[in-house]
């Protein structure tokens, strides 16, 4: 039997700065709302769509999270 991983997510609501970084090193910032955060994932609501696979930095107070977008849906 395979070991089942527990995924714990914490609900929150925090305004953050979402910075997308292109392959050419150009960065663009947009305001977003951090809705949910986990050990290896985060869910944000943003003012505009973000392409899948985009490198992103999420800046909140004195913390910076770095990662890659894995999906974008319109709601």
C-alpha positions in Angstrom: 0.0 0.0 0.0 1.3 3.5 -0.9 1.9 6.0 1.8 -0.7 8.7 1.7 0.5 12.3 2.1 -1.6 14.6 4.1 -2.0 18.0 2.6 -2.7 20.7 5.1 -3.7 24.1 3.9 -4.4 27.2 5.9 -7.1 29.7 4.8 -6.2 33.4 5.0 -6.8 36.7 3.3 -3.8 38.9 2.9 -3.0 41.5 0.2 0.3 40.6 -1.4 2.4 41.8 -4.4 2.6 39.1 -7.1 5.7 39.6 -9.3 5.9 37.6 -12.5 9.4 37.1 -14.0 9.8 36.4 -17.7 12.5 34.3 -19.3 14.3 37.5 -20.3 14.5 38.7 -16.7 11.7 41.3 -17.0 9.5 41.5 -13.9 6.0 42.8 -13.7 4.0 43.4 -10.4 0.3 43.0 -9.8 -1.7 43.2 -6.5 -3.2 39.9 -5.4 -5.1 38.4 -2.4 -3.4 35.3 -0.8 -6.4 33.1 -0.2 -4.9 29.8 0.9 -1.4 28.6 1.7 0.2 25.2 2.3 3.7 23.8 2.7 4.2 23.5 -1.1 1.3 25.6 -2.6 -0.5 28.8 -2.5 -3.8 30.0 -4.0 -4.1 33.7 -5.0 -6.7 35.9 -6.5 -5.1 38.4 -8.9 -6.3 41.4 -11.0 -5.3 39.7 -14.3 -4.5 36.2 -15.6 -1.0 34.7 -15.2 0.3 32.1 -17.8 0.9 28.6 -16.6 4.6 28.0 -16.0 5.4 31.6 -15.2 8.1 32.1 -12.5 6.5 34.2 -9.6 7.6 35.8 -6.4 4.9 36.6 -3.8 5.9 39.4 -1.5 4.1 39.9 1.8 5.5 42.1 4.6 9.1 41.0 5.0 8.6 37.5 3.4 9.1 36.5 -0.2 7.8 33.2 -1.6 9.2 31.9 -4.9 7.7 29.4 -7.2 6.0 28.7 -10.6 2.4 29.0 -11.5 0.7 25.7 -12.3 -2.7 26.9 -13.3 -5.0 29.9 -13.9 -8.8 29.9 -14.0 -11.3 32.7 -14.4 -13.9 32.9 -11.7 
